[in-house]
Amino acid sequence: MSNVEQMLESKGCDVWSIEPQIKAYDALKIMAEKNIGALLVVQEGKLVGIFSERDYARKVILEGKSSKETSVSDLMTQDVLYVSPDKTVEDCMALMSAKHVRHLPVLEGDNIVGMITMRDVVREIISEKEVAIQDLEKYISGRVYGAQDSVQGFFIPHDKF
């Protein structure tokens, strides 16, 4: 079972952030350029919120606001859920599913060390399941033992075939 730190090592620790006073339109341009669905909102080095496509859709479009006039601070989610690097992938999946979020910042103390998405978590779980399936296939076919001639825990000498 892998943890968040291992996942970040394989996917990278790139994190894109903005300041709260930036207009929603400019934040959306950054998200489009980087092909990402959320930006961390950071002020004076501290995480103060997260701005996602969902925030935009629900708080700008549905409320008839202007993205060129509305600051991210008016739209961002302020109570940011986050995980530490030692959390398991399953912990992340449970939290993301229960709270209906797609992005989790990774914090070590107050320091932002990465961001994981639902896609990252699902990809990691699928990868772990594929490895488990391969291991089971090896076990079933008898390839898991040092000698391929082992059946039900007994060694069968080659001259008995």
C-alpha positions as CSV (number, residue, x, y, z in Angstrom):
1,M,0.0,0.0,0.0
2,S,1.6,3.2,-1.1
3,N,1.5,6.6,0.6
4,V,1.2,10.2,-0.6
5,E,5.0,10.7,-0.4
6,Q,5.6,7.8,-2.8
7,M,2.9,9.0,-5.1
8,L,4.4,12.5,-5.3
9,E,7.9,11.0,-6.0
10,S,6.5,9.3,-9.1
11,K,4.1,12.1,-10.3
12,G,6.2,15.1,-9.3
13,C,5.6,17.9,-6.8
14,D,4.6,20.7,-9.1
15,V,2.1,23.0,-7.4
16,W,0.5,26.0,-9.0
17,S,-0.7,28.8,-6.8
18,I,-2.1,32.3,-7.0
19,E,-2.7,35.2,-4.6
20,P,-6.2,35.9,-3.4
21,Q,-6.6,39.3,-5.1
22,I,-6.1,37.8,-8.6
23,K,-9.3,38.0,-10.7
24,A,-11.1,34.8,-11.5
25,Y,-10.6,35.3,-15.2
26,D,-6.8,35.4,-14.8
27,A,-6.9,32.3,-12.6
28,L,-8.9,30.5,-15.2
29,K,-6.3,31.4,-17.8
30,I,-3.6,29.9,-15.7
31,M,-5.6,26.8,-15.2
32,A,-6.2,26.4,-18.9
33,E,-2.5,27.0,-19.7
34,K,-1.3,24.4,-17.1
35,N,-4.2,22.0,-17.9
36,I,-5.2,21.8,-14.3
37,G,-8.5,21.9,-12.4
38,A,-7.5,23.9,-9.3
39,L,-5.0,26.4,-8.0
40,L,-3.9,26.8,-4.4
41,V,-4.4,30.3,-3.0
42,V,-1.4,31.4,-1.1
43,Q,-0.8,34.6,0.8
44,E,2.5,35.5,2.4
45,G,3.6,31.8,2.0
46,K,0.5,30.4,3.7
47,L,-2.3,28.4,2.2
48,V,-5.5,30.4,2.6
49,G,-7.7,28.6,0.1
50,I,-8.2,26.6,-3.1
51,F,-9.8,27.8,-6.3
52,S,-11.3,25.1,-8.6
53,E,-13.3,24.8,-11.7
54,R,-16.2,23.8,-9.4
55,D,-15.9,27.1,-7.4
56,Y,-16.0,29.0,-10.7
57,A,-19.0,27.2,-12.0
58,R,-21.0,27.5,-8.8
59,K,-20.0,30.9,-7.6
60,V,-19.6,32.9,-10.8
61,I,-21.6,31.4,-13.6
62,L,-24.6,30.4,-11.5
63,E,-24.7,33.6,-9.5
64,G,-24.3,35.8,-12.6
65,K,-21.0,37.4,-11.5
66,S,-18.2,38.6,-13.8
67,S,-15.0,36.6,-13.8
68,K,-13.1,39.7,-14.9
69,E,-14.3,41.7,-11.9
70,T,-14.5,39.1,-9.2
71,S,-11.4,38.2,-7.1
72,V,-10.5,34.7,-6.3
73,S,-10.8,35.5,-2.6
74,D,-14.5,35.9,-3.1
75,L,-14.8,32.5,-4.7
76,M,-12.2,30.2,-3.2
77,T,-12.9,27.5,-0.8
78,Q,-11.4,28.7,2.5
79,D,-11.6,25.5,4.6
80,V,-9.1,23.5,2.6
81,L,-8.9,19.8,3.2
82,Y,-5.3,18.5,3.0
83,V,-3.2,15.5,3.7
84,S,0.3,14.8,5.0
85,P,2.9,12.8,3.0
86,D,2.5,9.8,5.3
87,K,-1.2,9.2,4.5
88,T,-2.1,6.2,2.4
89,V,-3.7,6.3,-1.0
90,E,-6.7,4.6,0.6
91,D,-6.9,7.4,3.2
92,C,-7.0,10.0,0.4
93,M,-9.6,8.1,-1.5
94,A,-11.8,7.9,1.6
95,L,-11.4,11.6,2.3
96,M,-12.0,12.7,-1.2
97,S,-15.0,10.5,-1.6
98,A,-16.6,11.5,1.7
99,K,-16.0,15.2,1.2
100,H,-16.7,15.3,-2.6
101,V,-13.4,17.0,-3.4
102,R,-11.1,16.3,-6.4
103,H,-7.9,18.1,-5.2
104,L,-5.9,17.6,-2.0
105,P,-2.9,19.8,-1.1
106,V,-0.1,17.9,0.6
107,L,1.2,19.8,3.6
108,E,4.2,19.1,5.9
109,G,3.4,21.3,8.8
110,D,2.6,24.6,7.1
111,N,4.7,23.9,4.1
112,I,3.0,23.0,0.8
113,V,4.9,20.0,-0.6
114,G,2.5,18.9,-3.4
115,M,-1.0,18.4,-4.6
116,I,-2.8,15.2,-5.5
117,T,-5.9,14.8,-7.5
118,M,-8.6,12.2,-7.7
119,R,-7.1,11.1,-11.0
120,D,-3.7,10.5,-9.2
121,V,-5.4,8.5,-6.5
122,V,-7.4,6.3,-8.9
123,R,-4.3,5.7,-11.1
124,E,-2.3,4.6,-8.0
125,I,-5.1,2.3,-6.8
126,I,-5.4,0.7,-10.3
127,S,-1.7,0.2,-10.5
128,E,-1.6,-1.5,-7.1
129,K,-4.5,-3.7,-8.1
130,E,-2.7,-4.7,-11.3
131,V,0.4,-5.7,-9.3
132,A,-1.8,-7.7,-7.0
133,I,-3.4,-9.5,-9.9
134,Q,0.0,-10.3,-11.5
135,D,1.2,-11.7,-8.2
136,L,-1.9,-13.8,-7.9
137,E,-1.5,-15.1,-11.4
138,K,2.1,-16.0,-10.6
139,Y,1.0,-17.8,-7.5
140,I,-1.8,-19.7,-9.2
141,S,0.6,-20.8,-12.0
142,G,3.2,-21.8,-9.5
143,R,5.8,-19.2,-10.6
144,V,5.8,-17.6,-7.2
145,Y,8.2,-20.2,-5.8
146,G,11.9,-20.5,-6.5
147,A,11.3,-23.8,-8.2
148,Q,8.4,-23.9,-10.7
149,D,7.8,-27.5,-9.6
150,S,6.1,-26.7,-6.3
151,V,2.5,-27.9,-5.9
152,Q,0.5,-27.2,-2.8
153,G,3.6,-26.5,-0.8
154,F,5.4,-29.7,-1.8
155,F,8.5,-30.0,-3.9
156,I,8.3,-32.4,-6.8
157,P,11.7,-33.7,-8.0
158,H,12.2,-33.3,-11.7
159,D,12.7,-37.0,-12.3
160,K,9.1,-37.8,-11.2
161,F,7.5,-35.9,-14.1
